[in-house]
Amino acid sequence: MNNPFTQLAFPDYDFRLKKSGDKPYIFDELRKKWFVCTPEEWVRQNLIKYLIIDCNYPTGLIAIEKGLKIAGRDFRFDILVYDREFRPLVVVECKAPEIGLDQKVFDQVLHYNYQINAKYFILTNGLNFIMGKISDDQGVIFLEKPPLFDELVM
């Protein structure tokens, strides 16, 4: 089965895809199950492959779509990468390609990070990226691309 969505700003990766009824599905190798391949899921799966294959992020330190409570309300982050001591390192918010990475999306990841307290963040719609380091003394320092995992934990 061909890719159900347009080419994103990632290298071409191999995915296990299938169709059931009129819906495309993608196999998530980390969660070991099939998911409906929505545009946002397509972005999430491509970013996960990019982080693992191109940036050497250990698969065992990546959590996907976990819940958290903020001020008594339930939220779900898309991806959270931990450091080797299992402390939050990178919080990630994925959007469908047609969703712009505006102030609202930026505020969403910072809102999640208020509870998570990761040092880095990534926002992506698969076409564009906003990445940065959250510094206590310098505020947000924007980065060109996701650093290699070993560069983050130095």
N, C-alpha and C positions, 0 to 999 in steps of 0.2 A: 504494500500500500504506500502511495506517495505521501509526502508531508501534507497535512491538512491545512497548513497555513503558509503564509508568505515567508520568504527568507528574512531572517533577523540579522542583526549585526554580530553574529557569532560564527565561528567556523562551522562547517557541515559536520554534524555528528550522526552516528547511527542510533536509532531508537527502535524499540519494539512497538509497532503500531498495529492496530486492528480496527475493524469497523463492526459494530453491532447495531442492527437496525439502520437508522440513518445517522448514528453518532460515531465519530472517531474516538478511539481510546488510545492512551499512551501508557506504557508500563513504567512505573517509577521504581528504579533499581534500588533506591535507598529504603523506601517504604514497602517494597516487595508486593505491590498490587497495581491493578489497572485503574486508571482515572479517566473520566471523560476529558478529552483533549480540547478544552476551551482555549481561547486565545491567551488568557492569563496563565493557564497550565503549560502551554507551549513555551511561553517566555520563561517560566519557572524551571522547566526541565532543561532548556538550553543553558540557562545561567548555571544550574547545578553542574552540568557537564563541563562548562567552561571553568568553573572554580576547581573542579576535581582534576580535569585533564590538563588544562593550560596553566593553572595557578597552584597546583599541587596541594589543594586543601584535602585533608584526610576525611574520608567518608564517615568515619566513626564520630567525627566532631561536628557533623551537620545535622541540625534538626529542621524539620519541615512542618509548617502549619500547626504549630503548637499554640495552645491557649494561654492567655494571661489575664489577670484582673487588674483594672485600673479604676480607682474610685468606685469600686463595687460593680463595675460593668465588665462584661466579657469581651475580649478582643482576641484576634488570631494574627500572629506574625507569619509572613511567608517562609522565611528562612532565617535561622540563627546559627552562626558558626561559633564554636567554642574554642578557647585556647587549650593547650595540652593539660592544664589544671582544671579544665571544664568550667572556666569562667567565660561569660559572654564576651565575644570578641567583635563579631560583625553582625549587625541586624540588617535584613534585606526586605525590601518591599518591591513586589513585582506587580506590574499592571499590564493590561492588554495593549497591543501596539497602537491602537487608536486612542488610548488615554494619554493625555499630555502629562509631563512631569512638572506640575505647577506647584505653587506655594502650598496648596491644600495637601498634596501628596507628601511634600517635604515635611509639613507640620505633622502628618500622620506618623511618619517614621520617627520623628523626634518625640512625639507623644508616647509611642511604644517604648522608645529607648529611655524615657524617664524612669520606667519601671525596670527595664532590662539592664541598663547601664553598660552597653557595649562601647568599645573604643572607636569603632568604625561603623559606617552605614553605606549601603548601596541602594539606590533607587533605579529601577529600569523598567522600560516598556519593551525591551528587546531591540529597540532601534536607537534609543538614547540612554545615557547613563548619567547619574549624579552620584559621585562617590566622595566620601570625606572621612576625616578623622575628627573626633570630637575632643578638643583639648580644653582642660580646665582654665588655662591662662590665656589661650589664644582664640577661643571659640571654635568655629568650624574651619578646618583646613581642607580645601577641596583637592582631590587627586585626579590625575588623568585617567587612570585605569585601576582595576583591583590589583594590589600588590600580590606577589607570591606569598603563600602562607607563611613561610619562614621569615619573610621580611616584616610581617605583622607582629610576630611573637619574639622579635629580637629584644 
